[in-house]
């Protein structure tokens, strides 16, 4: 029998985690923050993957309360 438990949530940044508009490109909507927090409270690690520069990706991950960010540019 397969174990269907979620083991990790990986999300993109632009248009997925943060606001898709350039003027608000560093704002994480409250609903997203709540969902990430809930997943982590249930023991599911969350991380972002991005083509943004490392420092920018790390700051976004920290703002969301995540420990992990993968950035490659």
One Martini backbone bead per residue (centre of mass of N, CA, C, O) as a GRO file, in nm:
protein
   73
    1UNK     BB    1   0.096   0.036   0.022
    2UNK     BB    2   0.070   0.363  -0.017
    3UNK     BB    3   0.226   0.664   0.082
    4UNK     BB    4   0.035   0.981   0.090
    5UNK     BB    5   0.222   1.156   0.233
    6UNK     BB    6   0.336   1.460   0.282
    7UNK     BB    7   0.692   1.565   0.265
    8UNK     BB    8   0.686   1.818   0.054
    9UNK     BB    9   0.698   2.174  -0.021
   10UNK     BB   10   0.718   2.326  -0.344
   11UNK     BB   11   0.782   2.668  -0.453
   12UNK     BB   12   0.738   2.929  -0.622
   13UNK     BB   13   0.746   3.275  -0.654
   14UNK     BB   14   0.643   3.405  -0.908
   15UNK     BB   15   0.290   3.413  -0.881
   16UNK     BB   16   0.273   3.219  -0.622
   17UNK     BB   17   0.382   3.347  -0.350
   18UNK     BB   18   0.392   3.619  -0.479
   19UNK     BB   19   0.326   3.893  -0.617
   20UNK     BB   20   0.282   3.961  -0.970
   21UNK     BB   21   0.354   4.249  -0.915
   22UNK     BB   22   0.604   4.478  -0.932
   23UNK     BB   23   0.518   4.672  -0.693
   24UNK     BB   24   0.470   4.375  -0.513
   25UNK     BB   25   0.734   4.162  -0.529
   26UNK     BB   26   0.759   4.114  -0.181
   27UNK     BB   27   0.469   4.017  -0.131
   28UNK     BB   28   0.300   3.809   0.102
   29UNK     BB   29   0.024   3.672   0.129
   30UNK     BB   30  -0.157   3.580   0.401
   31UNK     BB   31  -0.263   3.307   0.294
   32UNK     BB   32   0.017   3.190   0.239
   33UNK     BB   33   0.132   3.210   0.524
   34UNK     BB   34  -0.083   3.029   0.657
   35UNK     BB   35  -0.030   2.772   0.487
   36UNK     BB   36   0.264   2.734   0.562
   37UNK     BB   37   0.230   2.720   0.868
   38UNK     BB   38   0.040   2.475   0.870
   39UNK     BB   39   0.230   2.274   0.738
   40UNK     BB   40   0.462   2.303   0.950
   41UNK     BB   41   0.282   2.215   1.196
   42UNK     BB   42   0.257   1.920   1.037
   43UNK     BB   43   0.569   1.858   0.937
   44UNK     BB   44   0.597   2.025   0.664
   45UNK     BB   45   0.819   2.109   0.452
   46UNK     BB   46   0.923   2.427   0.315
   47UNK     BB   47   1.001   2.558  -0.019
   48UNK     BB   48   1.196   2.733  -0.249
   49UNK     BB   49   1.211   2.804  -0.605
   50UNK     BB   50   1.462   2.992  -0.798
   51UNK     BB   51   1.600   3.247  -1.028
   52UNK     BB   52   1.691   3.408  -0.819
   53UNK     BB   53   1.882   3.544  -0.617
   54UNK     BB   54   1.984   3.424  -0.321
   55UNK     BB   55   1.921   3.662  -0.127
   56UNK     BB   56   1.627   3.698  -0.216
   57UNK     BB   57   1.528   3.409  -0.154
   58UNK     BB   58   1.600   3.404   0.146
   59UNK     BB   59   1.421   3.642   0.235
   60UNK     BB   60   1.154   3.515   0.148
   61UNK     BB   61   1.173   3.259   0.319
   62UNK     BB   62   1.196   3.404   0.592
   63UNK     BB   63   0.926   3.560   0.573
   64UNK     BB   64   0.773   3.263   0.563
   65UNK     BB   65   0.943   3.062   0.768
   66UNK     BB   66   1.167   2.930   0.614
   67UNK     BB   67   1.463   2.713   0.575
   68UNK     BB   68   1.428   2.692   0.255
   69UNK     BB   69   1.637   2.755  -0.047
   70UNK     BB   70   1.640   2.755  -0.411
   71UNK     BB   71   1.897   2.903  -0.611
   72UNK     BB   72   1.931   2.985  -0.972
   73UNK     BB   73   2.162   3.217  -1.177
   0.00000   0.00000   0.00000
